[in-house]
C-alpha cells in the first residue's frame, strides 16, 4: 500500500473511532479506489455502512470481504445484522451461524441469533441461543434481558423472574429489567410485589406512562378500583394517544359497573388502534355484560386471538353464516369446559337452519357426556384426526351467527340429560348420609390457570357457616387443582364428603348432579353443567362477574334452574355465604 493510502486509511479509522461516520466513509472509499484488495478498508467500510443504516451497501461490501477472507467471524456477524435489518431472516440466520462456526465462543453472534429467533417468535430456539451466549458471558445484562423476555413469552414465569432478578443485580438502574420483573410478578398473582416494583420505577421516572398503565391493571385485580382509575387517567394525561391506556381505563370503569363509560373508552382505544383485538373483545364482552347481546357478539369473536395458545389455522374458510347445506362444517370448542357446555345448545339450530353436516371437536373429558346428545354428524376429541370438511367456525361464535339476543338465549328447559348409572362407589357415598338430609354439592375453586380465577374462586374456609348447618350433607365435587388441598386442611367437624377425586369425566359428574338436591358453586364448568341438566344450582359470583351473568339479576338468562348470588362489594365472599346460608336454612325448614 502506498504511503498516501496508509495515511488516508489511518485518518478514516480515527474518524470512525471518534464517531464521525459521514467523514470516515468517503476516506475508506478513496483507499479502495487505489487499493481494491484492501480487505480491512472494505470491512470497515461495510461496518460504517451498517452503522449509517445503508444495509444493502453494507451487504455488498461484506460479501466481498467474505469472498476473499471466509474466516472473519465479525464480517459474518455484521452481515447477519444487515440482512436482519432488511427482513431477510434466512440469510441473517445463516450469517450468524457461519460466524459461530468460525468462532464457537462468539457470544455476540449467539445473542444476535437469539434476537433474530425472538423476532420470528421462535422462542424456544431463541432461549437456547441466549443461554449459549450467557454461558460464554454470564454477566451480559442485555443477554439476560433477552433470555428473560423469551421465557416470559413462553409463560415460564418463575424462570423469567429469576432471570430478571439476576439482570437487576447486574444493572440496578435498568428500567426495562424492572418493567419485565413487574410483569411476571403480576402474571404469578404476586400483586403486592408487582406494585412495589412499579412504584420503584416511578420514583426514578415519574412520567413512565406504560408503568402507570400497568399499575392500573394490578390495582384493578386487587380491587383497589379508585387507584386503578387514577393510574389509568394519569397514563392518558402523560400520553393522550395511548390506546392501551384507554383499554385499561375502560376495564377499571367496567369493574365499577360504569358500563357505558367503559364502552366509550374501548371505542377510543379502537380509534387509535383499529386492530386492537383486546380492546374490541373488551368492548364486546362489556356490551354482553350489559345485556346488549346483538351488539356484543362481533367483538366477542376476537376471543380466540387472546388465548394463551395461538389461534387455530385452517386452509378451509371460516364460516360466516352463508348457505352451507349438505356441506361439512367443523365446529370446534376453543375455550374451556364451561363455555363448551354453554354453547353446544346452538348446534341443533345451526343444523336445522343451515342444513350443514356438522363435525364437532371438543375436549375428550366431554365426549362421554355429549356424544349421544348433541345434534352433530360426528364428534371428535381434541387432537383426533379430523375428516375432510368444507368450512370451520369456533363453537362460541355460533351465537353471533344466529343473532342470539338476551331474551332468546334460553329455550326455558334443559338440553342435556344425565346417565342413568353411576359407579357403585359414588352411589354408596351419596346414599350413606341421613335420609332426611338435603344433599348439596359444593365447588369452591376453578382452574387456577383461568385469567380471572383469582376473583371468581373462593376459599373453602369461607363456607364454614354452610358446613355447620344441620339437616344438610355436603359433597365436594372438586376434581383437581388447589381446591383439594383446601379440603384436606379444612378445620371443621363436618367436612364435605369427597366425590370429586373419584369422578373420571363430565358424564359421571352429570350422574352425580342428578342425584343431589342442589349444587352450590362458584363460576366454574360444573355450574354450566348443572344448568344444562336443569338441576337446581346456586352460582356464587364476584363483584364484577363474567359477561354471561350480567350485573343485577338473580336468575340466569342461560339456565332457568340457576340462581345467582353476588358480592355486594369487591371480594366480599362473607356476604355471599350469608345470603346462601339464609336461603339454605329456609329450604331445610320446609
C-alpha positions as CSV (number, residue, x, y, z in Angstrom):
1,X,0.0,0.0,0.0
2,X,1.3,3.4,-0.9
3,X,2.2,5.8,2.0
4,X,-0.6,8.1,0.9
5,X,-3.2,5.4,1.2
6,X,-1.8,4.3,4.5
7,X,-2.2,7.8,5.9
8,X,-5.7,8.1,4.4
9,X,-6.7,4.8,5.9
10,X,-5.4,5.8,9.3
11,X,-7.4,9.1,9.1
12,X,-10.5,7.1,8.2
13,X,-10.1,4.8,11.2
14,X,-9.6,7.7,13.6
15,X,-12.7,9.4,12.3
16,X,-14.6,6.2,12.5
17,X,-13.5,5.6,16.1
18,X,-14.5,9.2,17.0
19,X,-18.0,8.6,15.7
20,X,-17.7,10.8,12.6
21,X,-19.1,8.2,10.2
22,X,-20.1,10.6,7.4
23,X,-16.4,11.7,7.2
24,X,-14.9,8.3,7.5
25,X,-17.0,6.6,4.7
26,X,-15.5,8.6,1.7
27,X,-12.0,8.1,3.0
28,X,-12.5,4.3,3.1
29,X,-13.8,4.6,-0.5
30,X,-10.8,6.6,-1.6
31,X,-8.4,3.9,-0.2
32,X,-10.4,1.2,-2.0
33,X,-10.2,3.1,-5.3
34,X,-6.5,2.9,-5.4
35,X,-6.2,-0.4,-3.4
36,X,-9.3,-2.5,-4.2
37,X,-7.8,-5.6,-2.4
38,X,-7.5,-3.7,0.9
39,X,-9.8,-6.1,2.9
40,X,-9.6,-4.1,6.2
41,X,-10.7,-0.9,4.4
42,X,-13.5,-3.0,2.8
43,X,-14.6,-4.5,6.1
44,X,-14.6,-1.1,7.9
45,X,-16.5,0.5,5.0
46,X,-19.1,-2.2,5.5
47,X,-19.2,-1.5,9.2
48,X,-19.7,2.2,8.7
49,X,-22.5,1.5,6.1
50,X,-24.1,-0.8,8.7
51,X,-23.9,2.0,11.3
52,X,-25.4,4.5,8.9
53,X,-28.3,2.2,8.0
54,X,-27.1,1.6,4.5
55,X,-27.9,-2.1,4.7
56,X,-27.8,-3.1,1.0
57,X,-24.5,-1.4,0.5
58,X,-23.2,-3.0,3.7
59,X,-24.1,-6.4,2.4
60,X,-22.3,-5.8,-0.9
61,X,-19.2,-4.7,1.0
62,X,-19.1,-7.6,3.4
63,X,-19.9,-10.2,0.8
64,X,-16.7,-9.0,-1.0
65,X,-14.7,-9.3,2.2
66,X,-16.0,-12.8,2.9
67,X,-15.3,-13.9,-0.6
68,X,-11.6,-13.0,0.0
69,X,-11.4,-13.9,3.7
70,X,-14.1,-16.5,4.7
71,X,-12.5,-16.9,8.2
72,X,-13.6,-13.4,9.5
73,X,-16.3,-14.1,12.0
74,X,-17.0,-10.4,12.6
75,X,-17.8,-10.0,8.9
76,X,-20.4,-12.7,9.0
77,X,-21.9,-11.3,12.2
78,X,-22.3,-7.8,10.7
79,X,-23.6,-9.3,7.5
80,X,-26.3,-11.1,9.6
81,X,-27.3,-7.8,11.2
82,X,-27.7,-6.1,7.8
83,X,-29.7,-9.0,6.4
84,X,-31.9,-8.9,9.5
85,X,-32.5,-5.2,9.2
86,X,-33.8,-5.8,5.7
87,X,-36.1,-8.6,6.9
88,X,-34.2,-11.3,5.1
89,X,-34.4,-13.8,8.0
90,X,-32.9,-16.9,6.5
91,X,-29.9,-15.1,5.1
92,X,-29.4,-13.4,8.5
93,X,-29.6,-16.8,10.4
94,X,-27.1,-18.4,8.0
95,X,-24.6,-15.5,8.5
96,X,-24.8,-15.7,12.3
97,X,-24.4,-19.5,12.2
98,X,-21.4,-19.1,10.0
99,X,-19.8,-16.6,12.5
100,X,-20.4,-19.2,15.3
101,X,-18.9,-22.0,13.2
102,X,-15.8,-19.9,12.8
103,X,-15.7,-18.9,16.4
104,X,-17.8,-21.2,18.7
105,X,-17.1,-18.7,21.6
106,X,-18.6,-15.7,19.8
107,X,-21.2,-14.7,22.4
108,X,-22.4,-11.7,20.4
109,X,-23.3,-13.9,17.4
110,X,-25.2,-16.2,19.7
111,X,-27.0,-13.2,21.1
112,X,-27.8,-11.8,17.7
113,X,-29.1,-15.2,16.5
114,X,-31.3,-15.4,19.6
115,X,-32.7,-11.9,18.9
116,X,-33.5,-13.0,15.4
117,X,-35.3,-16.1,16.6
118,X,-37.2,-14.0,19.2
119,X,-38.3,-11.5,16.5
120,X,-39.6,-14.5,14.5
121,X,-41.4,-15.7,17.6
122,X,-39.3,-18.9,17.7
123,X,-39.0,-18.5,21.4
124,X,-37.6,-22.0,22.3
125,X,-34.8,-21.6,19.8
126,X,-34.1,-18.0,21.0
127,X,-33.9,-19.3,24.5
128,X,-31.2,-21.8,23.5
129,X,-29.2,-19.1,21.8
130,X,-29.4,-16.7,24.7
131,X,-28.4,-19.5,27.1
132,X,-25.3,-20.2,24.9
133,X,-24.4,-16.6,24.9
134,X,-24.7,-16.3,28.7
135,X,-22.6,-19.5,29.2
136,X,-19.9,-17.6,27.4
137,X,-20.5,-14.2,29.1
138,X,-22.6,-14.7,32.3
139,X,-22.8,-11.0,33.3
140,X,-24.2,-9.7,29.9
141,X,-27.3,-7.8,31.1
142,X,-28.5,-7.4,27.5
143,X,-28.5,-11.1,27.1
144,X,-30.0,-11.8,30.5
145,X,-32.8,-9.4,29.5
146,X,-33.3,-11.2,26.2
147,X,-33.5,-14.6,27.9
148,X,-35.9,-13.3,30.4
149,X,-38.1,-11.9,27.7
150,X,-38.3,-15.1,25.7
151,X,-39.0,-17.1,28.9
152,X,-41.8,-14.6,29.6
153,X,-43.1,-15.1,26.0
154,X,-43.3,-18.9,26.8
155,X,-45.1,-18.1,30.0
156,X,-42.3,-19.7,32.1
157,X,-43.0,-17.2,34.8
158,X,-40.6,-18.5,37.6
159,X,-37.7,-18.9,35.3
160,X,-38.3,-15.5,33.7
161,X,-38.5,-13.9,37.2
162,X,-35.2,-15.5,38.2
163,X,-33.5,-14.1,35.0
164,X,-34.9,-10.6,35.5
165,X,-33.7,-10.6,39.1
166,X,-30.2,-11.6,38.0
167,X,-30.2,-8.9,35.4
168,X,-31.4,-6.4,38.0
169,X,-28.5,-7.3,40.3
170,X,-26.0,-6.7,37.5
171,X,-27.7,-3.4,36.4
172,X,-30.0,-2.0,39.1
173,X,-30.7,1.1,37.1
174,X,-32.1,-0.8,34.0
175,X,-35.8,0.1,33.9
176,X,-36.5,-2.4,31.2
177,X,-35.5,-5.1,33.6
178,X,-37.7,-3.8,36.3
179,X,-40.7,-3.5,34.0
180,X,-40.3,-7.1,32.9
181,X,-40.0,-8.2,36.6
182,X,-43.2,-6.3,37.4
183,X,-45.0,-8.1,34.6
184,X,-44.0,-11.6,35.6
185,X,-44.8,-11.0,39.2
186,X,-48.3,-9.8,38.1
187,X,-48.8,-12.9,36.0
188,X,-48.0,-15.0,39.1
189,X,-50.6,-13.1,41.0
190,X,-48.0,-11.7,43.4
191,X,-49.6,-8.3,43.1
192,X,-48.2,-6.6,46.1
193,X,-44.7,-7.3,44.9
194,X,-45.6,-6.1,41.5
195,X,-46.9,-2.8,42.9
196,X,-43.6,-2.3,44.8
197,X,-41.6,-2.8,41.7
198,X,-43.7,-0.4,39.6
199,X,-43.5,2.2,42.3
200,X,-39.7,2.0,42.4
201,X,-39.7,2.6,38.6
202,X,-41.9,5.7,39.0
203,X,-39.6,7.0,41.7
204,X,-36.9,7.2,39.1
205,X,-39.1,8.1,36.1
206,X,-42.4,9.6,37.3
207,X,-43.8,10.1,33.8
208,X,-43.3,6.5,32.6
209,X,-46.8,6.1,31.2
210,X,-46.7,2.4,30.5
211,X,-45.9,1.7,34.2
212,X,-48.8,3.9,35.3
213,X,-50.9,1.8,32.9
214,X,-49.5,-1.5,34.4
215,X,-50.3,-0.2,37.9
216,X,-53.9,0.4,36.8
217,X,-54.2,-3.2,35.8
218,X,-52.7,-4.5,39.0
219,X,-54.9,-2.3,41.2
220,X,-58.0,-3.4,39.3
221,X,-57.1,-7.1,40.0
222,X,-56.6,-6.2,43.7
223,X,-60.0,-4.5,43.9
224,X,-58.4,-1.1,44.5
225,X,-60.8,0.4,42.0
226,X,-60.2,4.1,42.8
227,X,-56.4,3.7,42.4
228,X,-57.0,1.8,39.2
229,X,-58.9,4.7,37.7
230,X,-56.4,7.2,39.0
231,X,-53.5,5.4,37.3
232,X,-55.3,4.9,34.1
233,X,-56.1,8.6,33.9
234,X,-52.6,9.5,34.8
235,X,-51.4,7.3,31.9
236,X,-53.6,9.3,29.5
237,X,-52.6,12.6,30.9
238,X,-49.0,11.8,30.1
239,X,-49.7,10.1,26.8
240,X,-53.1,11.1,25.4
241,X,-52.9,8.9,22.3
242,X,-52.1,5.7,24.1
243,X,-54.6,3.0,23.1
244,X,-53.6,0.7,25.9
245,X,-54.4,3.4,28.4
246,X,-57.9,3.8,27.2
247,X,-58.3,0.0,27.3
248,X,-57.2,-0.1,30.9
249,X,-59.4,2.9,31.8
250,X,-62.3,1.0,30.3
251,X,-61.5,-2.1,32.3
252,X,-61.4,0.0,35.5
253,X,-64.7,1.7,34.7
254,X,-66.3,-1.7,33.8
255,X,-65.2,-3.1,37.2
256,X,-67.1,-0.1,38.8
257,X,-70.1,-1.1,36.7
258,X,-69.9,2.1,34.7
259,X,-70.5,0.2,31.5
260,X,-71.4,3.0,29.1
261,X,-68.3,4.9,30.0
262,X,-66.2,1.8,29.7
263,X,-67.5,1.1,26.2
264,X,-66.6,4.7,25.2
265,X,-63.1,4.1,26.3
266,X,-62.8,0.8,24.4
267,X,-64.1,2.6,21.3
268,X,-61.5,5.3,21.8
269,X,-58.8,2.7,22.0
270,X,-60.0,1.2,18.7
271,X,-60.0,4.6,17.1
272,X,-56.3,4.9,18.0
273,X,-55.5,1.2,17.1
274,X,-58.2,-0.3,14.8
275,X,-56.8,-3.8,15.1
276,X,-56.5,-3.8,18.9
277,X,-58.0,-7.2,19.5
278,X,-58.1,-6.9,23.3
279,X,-60.0,-3.6,23.2
280,X,-62.5,-4.9,20.7
281,X,-63.0,-8.1,22.8
282,X,-63.5,-5.9,25.9
283,X,-66.0,-3.8,24.1
284,X,-67.9,-6.8,23.0
285,X,-67.9,-8.6,26.4
286,X,-68.9,-5.3,28.2
287,X,-71.8,-5.0,25.8
288,X,-72.7,-8.6,26.6
289,X,-72.4,-7.9,30.3
290,X,-74.9,-5.0,29.8
291,X,-77.3,-7.5,28.1
292,X,-76.8,-6.0,24.7
293,X,-76.0,-9.3,23.1
294,X,-76.5,-8.4,19.4
295,X,-74.1,-5.5,19.8
296,X,-71.6,-7.6,21.7
297,X,-71.1,-10.7,19.6
298,X,-68.9,-9.2,16.9
299,X,-66.3,-8.0,19.5
300,X,-66.6,-11.2,21.5
301,X,-65.5,-13.2,18.4
302,X,-62.0,-11.8,18.9
303,X,-61.6,-14.0,22.0
304,X,-59.6,-16.6,20.0
305,X,-56.8,-14.1,19.5
306,X,-56.3,-13.6,23.2
307,X,-55.8,-17.2,24.2
308,X,-52.5,-18.5,25.6
309,X,-52.2,-20.8,22.6
310,X,-52.0,-19.4,19.0
311,X,-55.3,-19.3,17.1
312,X,-56.1,-22.4,15.0
313,X,-55.1,-22.1,11.4
314,X,-57.1,-23.9,8.6
315,X,-56.9,-23.9,4.9
316,X,-60.7,-24.1,4.8
317,X,-62.6,-20.8,5.1
318,X,-64.2,-19.6,8.2
319,X,-68.0,-19.9,8.1
320,X,-69.9,-16.7,8.5
321,X,-73.5,-17.8,8.1
322,X,-73.6,-18.2,4.3
323,X,-75.5,-21.1,2.8
324,X,-73.8,-24.4,3.6
325,X,-76.5,-27.1,3.1
326,X,-75.1,-30.6,2.7
327,X,-71.5,-29.4,3.3
328,X,-69.3,-30.4,6.2
329,X,-68.9,-27.8,8.8
330,X,-66.2,-28.2,11.5
331,X,-67.3,-26.6,14.8
332,X,-64.5,-26.7,17.3
333,X,-64.6,-25.9,21.0
334,X,-61.8,-23.3,21.6
335,X,-62.5,-22.3,25.1
336,X,-63.0,-24.1,28.5
337,X,-65.3,-26.8,29.6
338,X,-67.9,-24.5,30.8
339,X,-68.0,-22.5,27.6
340,X,-68.3,-25.7,25.6
341,X,-71.3,-26.8,27.7
342,X,-72.9,-23.4,27.4
343,X,-72.7,-23.1,23.7
344,X,-73.4,-26.6,22.5
345,X,-77.1,-25.6,22.8
346,X,-76.7,-23.8,19.5
347,X,-75.6,-26.9,17.4
348,X,-79.2,-28.1,16.8
349,X,-80.3,-24.8,15.4
350,X,-77.3,-24.5,13.1
351,X,-78.0,-27.9,11.7
352,X,-81.8,-27.2,11.3
353,X,-81.5,-23.7,9.8
354,X,-78.5,-24.3,7.6
355,X,-78.5,-28.0,6.8
356,X,-74.8,-28.5,7.4
357,X,-73.3,-31.8,8.2
358,X,-71.6,-30.9,11.5
359,X,-68.2,-32.3,12.7
360,X,-67.8,-31.3,16.3
361,X,-64.4,-31.3,18.0
362,X,-64.4,-30.9,21.8
363,X,-62.3,-31.9,24.9
364,X,-62.1,-35.6,25.5
365,X,-63.5,-35.1,29.0
366,X,-66.8,-34.1,27.5
367,X,-67.1,-36.8,24.8
368,X,-68.9,-39.3,27.1
369,X,-71.5,-36.7,28.1
370,X,-72.1,-35.1,24.6
371,X,-71.6,-37.9,22.1
372,X,-75.2,-39.1,22.1
373,X,-76.8,-35.7,23.0
374,X,-75.6,-33.1,20.5
375,X,-77.1,-32.8,17.1
376,X,-74.0,-33.5,15.1
377,X,-72.9,-36.0,12.4
378,X,-69.6,-36.7,14.0
379,X,-67.9,-35.9,17.3
380,X,-64.1,-36.0,17.7
381,X,-61.9,-35.4,20.8
382,X,-59.3,-32.7,20.8
383,X,-56.2,-33.9,19.0
384,X,-58.0,-36.5,17.0
385,X,-57.7,-36.9,13.2
386,X,-60.1,-34.6,11.5
387,X,-62.1,-35.7,8.5
388,X,-62.3,-33.6,5.4
389,X,-64.6,-30.6,5.8
390,X,-65.6,-27.5,3.8
391,X,-65.7,-24.7,6.4
392,X,-65.0,-24.1,10.1
393,X,-66.0,-21.9,13.0
394,X,-65.3,-21.8,16.7
395,X,-68.2,-23.0,18.9
396,X,-68.5,-19.7,20.8
397,X,-69.0,-17.8,17.6
398,X,-72.3,-19.6,16.7
399,X,-74.3,-17.2,18.9
400,X,-73.3,-14.3,16.7
401,X,-74.1,-16.2,13.5
402,X,-77.6,-17.0,15.0
403,X,-78.1,-13.4,16.1
404,X,-78.9,-14.5,19.7
405,X,-80.4,-11.9,22.0
406,X,-80.5,-12.0,25.8
407,X,-84.3,-12.5,25.6
408,X,-84.0,-15.5,23.3
409,X,-80.9,-17.3,24.6
410,X,-82.7,-19.9,26.7
411,X,-85.4,-22.2,25.5
412,X,-86.6,-22.4,29.1
413,X,-85.7,-26.0,29.5
414,X,-82.6,-28.3,30.0
415,X,-80.8,-29.5,26.9
416,X,-78.6,-32.2,28.4
417,X,-79.5,-35.4,30.3
418,X,-77.5,-37.3,32.9
419,X,-76.6,-41.0,32.5
420,X,-78.9,-43.4,34.4
421,X,-76.0,-45.3,36.0
422,X,-73.3,-44.2,38.4
423,X,-70.2,-46.2,39.7
424,X,-71.2,-48.1,42.8
425,X,-68.6,-46.4,45.0
426,X,-70.1,-43.0,44.3
427,X,-73.6,-44.2,44.7
428,X,-72.8,-45.7,48.1
429,X,-71.2,-42.4,49.3
430,X,-74.3,-40.5,48.3
431,X,-76.7,-43.0,49.9
432,X,-74.6,-43.2,53.1
433,X,-75.9,-40.0,54.6
434,X,-79.0,-39.4,56.7
435,X,-82.1,-39.9,54.5
436,X,-83.7,-36.7,55.7
437,X,-80.7,-34.6,54.9
438,X,-80.6,-32.2,51.9
439,X,-77.8,-33.4,49.6
440,X,-75.8,-30.5,48.3
441,X,-72.8,-30.5,46.0
442,X,-70.1,-28.0,46.6
443,X,-67.4,-26.5,44.3
444,X,-65.3,-23.5,45.5
445,X,-62.2,-23.4,43.2
446,X,-61.9,-23.1,39.5
447,X,-58.9,-23.7,37.3
448,X,-56.1,-21.5,38.6
449,X,-54.9,-21.0,35.1
450,X,-58.0,-19.2,34.1
451,X,-57.4,-15.4,33.8
452,X,-59.9,-14.3,36.3
453,X,-59.7,-17.2,38.7
454,X,-58.2,-15.0,41.4
455,X,-61.5,-13.2,41.7
456,X,-64.1,-15.9,40.8
457,X,-62.8,-18.6,43.3
458,X,-63.5,-18.6,47.0
459,X,-61.5,-20.2,49.9
460,X,-63.2,-23.2,51.3
461,X,-62.8,-21.7,54.8
462,X,-65.4,-19.2,53.8
463,X,-68.0,-21.9,53.6
464,X,-67.8,-23.0,57.2
465,X,-71.2,-21.4,58.1
466,X,-72.8,-23.6,55.5
467,X,-70.9,-26.7,56.5
468,X,-72.0,-26.4,60.1
469,X,-75.7,-26.4,59.2
470,X,-77.8,-29.3,60.4
471,X,-80.0,-31.2,58.0
472,X,-77.6,-30.8,55.1
473,X,-74.9,-33.2,53.8
474,X,-72.3,-31.6,51.6
475,X,-70.5,-33.4,48.8
476,X,-67.3,-32.0,47.3
477,X,-67.3,-32.2,43.5
478,X,-63.8,-30.6,43.4
479,X,-61.9,-32.7,40.9
480,X,-58.4,-31.1,40.8
481,X,-56.3,-28.0,41.3
482,X,-55.5,-26.4,44.6
483,X,-59.1,-26.7,45.9
484,X,-58.4,-30.3,47.0
485,X,-55.6,-29.1,49.3
486,X,-58.1,-26.8,51.0
487,X,-60.4,-29.8,51.6
488,X,-57.7,-31.8,53.3
489,X,-56.5,-28.9,55.5
490,X,-60.0,-27.6,56.5
491,X,-60.5,-27.4,60.3
492,X,-64.2,-28.3,60.9
493,X,-66.1,-31.1,62.4
494,X,-68.2,-31.5,59.2
495,X,-66.1,-31.7,56.1
496,X,-67.7,-32.2,52.7
497,X,-67.8,-35.9,51.6
498,X,-65.3,-36.2,48.8
499,X,-66.8,-37.3,45.5
500,X,-64.7,-35.2,43.1
501,X,-61.5,-37.3,43.2
502,X,-63.4,-40.3,42.0
503,X,-65.0,-38.5,39.1
504,X,-63.5,-39.5,35.8
505,X,-65.3,-37.2,33.3
506,X,-68.3,-34.9,33.0
507,X,-70.6,-37.8,32.3
508,X,-70.1,-39.1,35.8
509,X,-70.3,-35.6,37.2
510,X,-73.7,-35.2,35.5
511,X,-74.9,-38.5,37.0
512,X,-73.9,-37.3,40.5
513,X,-75.7,-34.0,40.0
514,X,-78.9,-35.8,39.0
515,X,-78.8,-37.5,42.5
516,X,-78.2,-34.3,44.5
517,X,-80.8,-31.9,45.6
518,X,-78.7,-28.8,44.9
519,X,-75.3,-27.6,43.7
520,X,-73.6,-24.6,45.4
521,X,-70.7,-23.5,43.3
522,X,-68.5,-20.6,42.2
523,X,-68.4,-19.7,38.5
524,X,-66.9,-22.9,37.1
525,X,-67.8,-25.5,34.4
526,X,-69.9,-27.6,36.8
527,X,-72.2,-24.6,37.2
528,X,-72.9,-24.7,33.4
529,X,-73.3,-28.5,33.6
530,X,-75.9,-28.3,36.3
531,X,-77.8,-25.6,34.4
532,X,-77.7,-27.5,31.2
533,X,-79.1,-30.5,33.0
534,X,-81.8,-28.4,34.6
535,X,-80.6,-29.2,38.1
536,X,-81.0,-26.6,40.9
537,X,-77.8,-24.7,41.1
538,X,-76.8,-21.6,43.1
539,X,-73.9,-19.8,41.5
540,X,-71.7,-17.5,43.6
541,X,-70.4,-14.6,41.7
542,X,-67.6,-12.0,42.3
543,X,-68.4,-8.3,42.3
544,X,-67.8,-7.9,38.5
545,X,-68.5,-11.4,37.1
546,X,-68.1,-12.8,33.6
547,X,-70.3,-11.3,31.0
548,X,-72.8,-14.1,30.8
549,X,-74.1,-13.5,34.3
550,X,-74.8,-9.7,33.7
551,X,-74.8,-7.4,36.7
552,X,-78.0,-7.2,38.6
553,X,-80.2,-10.2,38.0
554,X,-80.7,-13.0,40.5
555,X,-81.6,-15.5,37.7
556,X,-79.7,-16.5,34.6
557,X,-80.7,-15.9,31.0
558,X,-78.9,-19.1,30.1
559,X,-80.1,-21.5,32.7
560,X,-83.7,-21.4,34.2
561,X,-82.8,-23.6,37.1
562,X,-79.9,-21.3,38.3
563,X,-80.0,-18.7,41.0
564,X,-77.2,-16.1,41.2
565,X,-75.7,-14.8,44.5
566,X,-73.4,-11.7,44.1
567,X,-70.8,-10.0,46.1
568,X,-72.1,-6.5,47.1
569,X,-68.6,-5.2,47.0
570,X,-65.2,-6.3,45.8
571,X,-64.0,-9.5,47.4
572,X,-66.9,-9.8,49.9
573,X,-67.5,-13.5,49.9
574,X,-68.7,-13.4,53.5
575,X,-71.9,-11.5,52.4
576,X,-72.5,-14.1,49.7
577,X,-72.1,-17.0,52.1
578,X,-74.5,-15.2,54.5
579,X,-77.1,-15.0,51.7
580,X,-76.7,-18.6,50.7
581,X,-76.9,-19.7,54.4
582,X,-80.2,-17.9,54.9
583,X,-81.7,-19.4,51.7
584,X,-80.5,-22.9,52.6
585,X,-82.0,-22.5,56.1
586,X,-85.3,-21.6,54.5
587,X,-85.1,-24.7,52.2
588,X,-84.3,-27.1,55.1
589,X,-87.1,-25.6,57.2
590,X,-89.8,-26.5,54.6
